Amino acid sequence: MDSCDRTPLLWAAMAGHEAVVRLLLLKTGKVDVDSRDRDGVTPLSAAVRHGHEAVVKLLFDAGKVDVNSRDREGKTPLWRAVLGGRTGVLRLLLDTGMVDVNSGNQDGTTPLWLAVTMAFSNGHTDIVRLLLDTGMADVNSKPPNSLTPLMNAVMGGRADIVKLLLDTGMADVNSKPPNSLKPLMNAVMGGRADIVKLLLDTGKIDINYVSQDRLTPLAAARLGGHTDIMRLLSQPPSHPSPSV
C-alpha cells in the first residue's frame, strides 16, 4: 500500500494490467477486492473510470465486488461510467442486475440526469437508452433546484432524448420549475415543432396552460410566427387533455 492507501490491486486495475489483476485475484483470500484509497476509490471504480472492460470482468468474476461502492464524492462505479461515457463498462455493470441505477452523488445528481446532460456534448444517447431500458431509472429525478431530464432535453433541443424519455410513459410532461416554463411552452418558444408534436402525442399535455406573461402555447406560437406549431396546437388532440 502506498502513501495514498492504494493497494497493488487498485494500481493494476487503474492501469488496466489484466495479467497482474488476474494474478492478484488468485490470492483472493489475501486480497481485498474492495480496498479503498484515501479518496474512497476501489479497484472496480478505478477500472470503470479508465474504461478497462477486461479488468472489470475479472473483478466481477471474483464474486465479491461491491458494485455500488461510493467514493468520497458519493460517486458509484455506475456514476463514473456515465460521466466518462464508458458504454461498454456501463453494460457490464447493468448486466450484474445489482447496481442501483438511481444512486446520486453528494449533490443528488443521478446517473440518468447526468447522462441526459452529458449527451449534449458527448453524443452518448446510447447511455441514456441503456439506463432507461433497465426500467428502474427515475425519469423525473433531478438535483435540488434543477430541471428534470425531460426539461433539460427540451431546452437543449434534443428531440431524440425527449422521445426516449416520453416512451417510458413516466416522464412528467407538465412539470413547471420555479421561474421557468412548462416543457410544451419551452418547445413552442424555441420553434421546435418536432418536440411539440412528441409532447402532444402523449395525450397528457395541458394545451391551455397560461404562462406568467399571460400567453397560452398557441398565443406564443402565433407571436413567434411558428405557423407549423400553430397547426399542431389547433388540431383536435388524439387523447383528451387533462384539466388542470
C-alpha positions as CSV (number, residue, x, y, z in Angstrom):
1,M,0.0,0.0,0.0
2,D,1.4,3.4,-0.9
3,S,1.1,6.8,0.8
4,C,-2.4,7.3,-0.8
5,D,-3.6,4.0,0.5
6,R,-3.6,2.4,-3.0
7,T,-3.0,-1.3,-3.0
8,P,-1.3,-3.3,-5.8
9,L,-4.7,-4.4,-7.0
10,L,-6.0,-0.9,-7.2
11,W,-2.9,0.2,-9.1
12,A,-3.2,-2.7,-11.5
13,A,-6.9,-2.1,-12.1
14,M,-6.3,1.6,-12.7
15,A,-3.6,0.8,-15.2
16,G,-5.6,-1.9,-16.9
17,H,-3.0,-4.6,-16.3
18,E,-5.1,-7.8,-16.8
19,A,-2.3,-10.2,-16.1
20,V,-1.4,-8.6,-12.8
21,V,-5.0,-8.3,-11.7
22,R,-5.6,-11.9,-12.5
23,L,-2.5,-13.0,-10.6
24,L,-3.6,-10.9,-7.5
25,L,-7.1,-12.3,-7.6
26,L,-5.8,-15.8,-7.5
27,K,-4.8,-14.9,-3.9
28,T,-8.5,-13.9,-3.2
29,G,-8.1,-14.9,0.4
30,K,-5.4,-12.4,0.9
31,V,-6.5,-9.6,-1.4
32,D,-9.3,-7.2,-0.5
33,V,-11.1,-6.6,-3.8
34,D,-12.9,-3.6,-2.3
35,S,-9.9,-1.9,-0.8
36,R,-10.2,1.9,-0.9
37,D,-7.6,4.6,-1.3
38,R,-7.8,8.0,0.5
39,D,-10.4,9.2,-1.9
40,G,-12.6,6.1,-1.4
41,V,-11.8,4.7,-4.8
42,T,-12.0,0.9,-5.2
43,P,-10.3,-1.2,-7.8
44,L,-13.7,-1.6,-9.6
45,S,-14.2,2.2,-9.6
46,A,-10.7,2.8,-10.9
47,A,-11.1,0.2,-13.7
48,V,-14.5,1.7,-14.7
49,R,-13.2,5.3,-14.7
50,H,-10.4,4.3,-17.1
51,G,-12.6,2.1,-19.3
52,H,-10.8,-1.2,-18.6
53,E,-13.6,-3.6,-19.5
54,A,-11.4,-6.7,-19.2
55,V,-10.4,-5.8,-15.7
56,V,-14.0,-5.1,-14.7
57,K,-14.9,-8.6,-15.9
58,L,-12.1,-10.1,-13.9
59,L,-13.2,-8.2,-10.7
60,F,-16.8,-9.4,-11.3
61,D,-15.6,-13.0,-11.7
62,A,-14.0,-12.7,-8.2
63,G,-17.6,-12.7,-7.0
64,K,-17.2,-10.4,-4.0
65,V,-17.1,-7.0,-5.5
66,D,-19.4,-4.2,-4.2
67,V,-20.8,-2.7,-7.4
68,N,-22.4,0.2,-5.5
69,S,-19.4,1.3,-3.6
70,R,-19.2,5.1,-3.2
71,D,-16.1,7.3,-3.2
72,R,-15.7,10.4,-1.1
73,E,-17.7,12.4,-3.6
74,G,-20.6,9.9,-3.4
75,K,-20.0,8.6,-6.9
76,T,-20.6,4.9,-7.6
77,P,-18.9,2.9,-10.4
78,L,-22.1,3.3,-12.5
79,W,-22.0,7.1,-12.0
80,R,-18.4,7.1,-13.1
81,A,-19.2,5.1,-16.2
82,V,-21.8,7.6,-17.2
83,L,-19.6,10.5,-16.6
84,G,-16.8,9.1,-18.7
85,G,-19.1,7.9,-21.5
86,R,-17.9,4.3,-20.9
87,T,-20.7,2.5,-22.7
88,G,-19.1,-0.9,-22.7
89,V,-18.3,-0.8,-19.0
90,L,-21.8,0.5,-18.3
91,R,-23.3,-2.5,-20.0
92,L,-21.2,-4.8,-17.8
93,L,-22.4,-3.0,-14.6
94,L,-26.0,-3.2,-15.6
95,D,-25.7,-6.8,-16.6
96,T,-24.9,-7.7,-13.0
97,G,-28.5,-6.8,-12.1
98,M,-27.2,-5.4,-8.8
99,V,-26.4,-1.8,-9.5
100,D,-28.6,1.0,-8.1
101,V,-29.4,3.0,-11.3
102,N,-30.7,5.9,-9.2
103,S,-27.7,6.3,-7.0
104,G,-26.9,10.0,-6.9
105,N,-23.7,11.7,-5.9
106,Q,-23.4,14.1,-3.0
107,D,-25.3,16.8,-4.9
108,G,-28.2,14.4,-5.7
109,T,-27.3,14.1,-9.4
110,T,-28.5,10.7,-10.6
111,P,-26.9,8.8,-13.4
112,L,-29.8,9.4,-15.8
113,W,-29.8,13.2,-15.1
114,L,-26.1,13.2,-15.7
115,A,-26.4,11.1,-18.9
116,V,-29.0,13.4,-20.4
117,T,-26.9,16.5,-19.7
118,M,-23.7,14.9,-20.9
119,A,-25.3,13.7,-24.1
120,F,-25.5,17.3,-25.3
121,S,-21.7,17.4,-25.5
122,N,-20.5,13.8,-25.9
123,G,-23.4,12.5,-28.0
124,H,-23.9,9.3,-25.9
125,T,-27.6,9.0,-26.4
126,D,-27.0,5.2,-26.1
127,I,-26.1,5.6,-22.4
128,V,-29.5,7.3,-21.8
129,R,-31.2,4.4,-23.6
130,L,-29.3,1.8,-21.6
131,L,-30.3,3.4,-18.3
132,L,-33.9,3.7,-19.4
133,D,-34.0,0.1,-20.7
134,T,-33.5,-1.2,-17.1
135,G,-37.0,0.0,-16.3
136,M,-35.7,1.2,-13.0
137,A,-34.3,4.7,-13.7
138,D,-36.3,7.6,-12.2
139,V,-37.1,9.7,-15.2
140,N,-38.1,12.7,-13.1
141,S,-35.1,12.7,-10.9
142,K,-33.1,15.9,-10.5
143,P,-30.7,17.6,-8.2
144,P,-32.2,20.3,-5.9
145,N,-33.1,23.5,-7.8
146,S,-32.5,21.9,-11.1
147,L,-34.6,20.9,-14.1
148,T,-35.9,17.4,-14.8
149,P,-34.2,15.3,-17.5
150,L,-37.2,16.0,-19.8
151,M,-37.0,19.7,-19.4
152,N,-33.2,19.6,-20.0
153,A,-33.8,17.6,-23.2
154,V,-36.5,20.0,-24.4
155,M,-34.4,23.1,-23.6
156,G,-31.4,21.5,-25.3
157,G,-33.5,20.8,-28.4
158,R,-32.8,17.1,-28.3
159,A,-35.9,15.5,-29.8
160,D,-34.2,12.1,-29.7
161,I,-33.7,12.2,-26.0
162,V,-37.2,13.7,-25.5
163,K,-38.6,10.7,-27.3
164,L,-36.6,8.2,-25.2
165,L,-37.9,9.8,-22.0
166,L,-41.5,10.0,-23.2
167,D,-41.5,6.4,-24.4
168,T,-41.2,5.3,-20.8
169,G,-44.6,6.7,-20.1
170,M,-43.3,8.0,-16.7
171,A,-42.0,11.5,-17.6
172,D,-43.9,14.4,-16.1
173,V,-44.8,16.4,-19.2
174,N,-46.5,19.2,-17.3
175,S,-43.8,19.9,-14.7
176,K,-43.0,23.6,-14.2
177,P,-39.8,24.5,-12.4
178,P,-39.8,27.8,-10.4
179,N,-39.2,30.8,-12.6
180,S,-39.4,28.7,-15.7
181,L,-41.9,27.4,-18.2
182,K,-43.5,24.0,-18.8
183,P,-41.9,21.7,-21.4
184,L,-44.5,22.5,-24.1
185,M,-44.1,26.2,-23.8
186,N,-40.3,25.9,-24.0
187,A,-40.6,23.9,-27.1
188,V,-43.1,26.3,-28.6
189,M,-41.0,29.4,-27.9
190,G,-37.9,27.6,-29.3
191,G,-39.8,26.8,-32.5
192,R,-39.3,23.1,-32.1
193,A,-42.3,21.6,-33.9
194,D,-40.8,18.1,-33.7
195,I,-40.7,18.3,-29.9
196,V,-44.1,19.9,-29.7
197,K,-45.5,17.0,-31.6
198,L,-43.8,14.5,-29.4
199,L,-45.2,16.1,-26.3
200,L,-48.7,16.5,-27.7
201,D,-48.7,12.8,-28.8
202,T,-48.5,11.8,-25.2
203,G,-52.1,12.9,-24.7
204,K,-51.2,14.3,-21.3
205,I,-50.4,17.9,-22.2
206,D,-52.3,20.8,-20.8
207,I,-52.5,22.9,-24.0
208,N,-54.5,25.6,-22.2
209,Y,-51.6,26.4,-19.8
210,V,-51.2,30.2,-19.3
211,S,-47.7,31.5,-18.6
212,Q,-46.7,34.3,-16.3
213,D,-46.7,36.5,-19.4
214,R,-50.4,35.5,-19.9
215,L,-49.6,33.5,-23.0
216,T,-51.0,30.2,-24.0
217,P,-48.9,27.9,-26.1
218,L,-51.0,28.8,-29.2
219,A,-50.6,32.5,-28.5
220,A,-46.8,32.1,-28.0
221,A,-46.6,30.2,-31.3
222,R,-48.5,33.0,-33.1
223,L,-46.3,35.6,-31.5
224,G,-43.2,33.8,-32.7
225,G,-44.6,33.2,-36.2
226,H,-44.3,29.5,-35.8
227,T,-47.2,28.5,-38.2
228,D,-46.3,24.8,-38.2
229,I,-46.6,24.7,-34.4
230,M,-49.9,26.7,-34.6
231,R,-51.3,24.0,-36.8
232,L,-50.2,21.3,-34.4
233,L,-51.8,23.1,-31.4
234,S,-55.0,23.8,-33.3
235,Q,-55.6,20.1,-34.2
236,P,-58.0,18.1,-32.1
237,P,-55.9,16.1,-29.6
238,S,-55.8,12.4,-30.2
239,H,-56.4,12.0,-26.4
240,P,-58.3,14.3,-24.1
241,S,-56.0,16.9,-22.4
242,P,-56.1,16.9,-18.6
243,S,-58.0,19.5,-16.9
244,V,-55.6,21.5,-14.7
